[in-house]
Amino acid sequence: MKKLAAEVFGTFWLVLGGCGAAVLATGYPDVGIGFLGVALAFGLTVLTMAYAVGHLSGGHFNPAVTVGLAVAGRFNWGSVPGYVVAQLVGSVLAAAVLYLIATGKADAVIGGFASNGYGEHSPGKYSLFAALITEVVLTAFFLIVILGATSKRAPAGFAPIAIGLALTLIHLVSVPVTNASVNPARSTGVAFFAEGGWALQQLWLFWLAPLAGAAIGALIYQALLAED
């Protein structure tokens, strides 16, 4: 139960911190943080929670990471469903809290609510194909970074820094394309609150692509980079 609780809290913090930065702290001429600020927010959520609760659960906070680690033989397949459910619970709870905060403003406009999308709902109007490639490739490299940073020969204690910075870099690249997912749980929580229902309609891509990318990254690492 402590492992599952750690995944709930970690994913809650990721969604509240990262999506909260996107929803609440952008779009203001004097204090808007822009893409760089949002990217740093997501990276910092993972970095801080990995140190806070990573020793309990491994600090996945992402169904794609959980599946990728299982593909790489670093995680028990039998524990995957419980982790994924815990991550979804954390994400939906965080999105609900963020919605309550965001609607506490008289002229609040919820809009896309930091949801992920393609085509007309991509921040840069990128196509479905571009979104698919972006999410698969970046998630694959995210898993390669995670597996390498947590290997036995990697410097001890520095994995959360490498992983947090990798997620920051991923957001710098992919926010204009898909609003940056690489995490099905992060995509799911906010999709329930986006206006118009389009986020739920496009959610399939932000499950399929990250899960496929994570499996690909794990297989690449095991085949070419893993220690004997």
Secondary structure, DSSP 8 states (H G I E B T S, - for coil): -HHHHHHHHHHHHHIIIIIHHHHHSSS-TTT--HHHHHHHHHHHHHHHHHHHHHHHH-S--SHHHHHHHHHTTSS-GGGHHHHHHHHHHHHHHHHHHHHHHHTTSTT---TTTT----GGGSTT---HHHHHHHHHHHHHHHHHHHHHHTSTTS-TT-HHHHHHHHHHHHHHHHHHHHS--S-HHHHHHHHTTSTTSHHHHTTTHHHHHHHHHHHHHHHHIIIII---
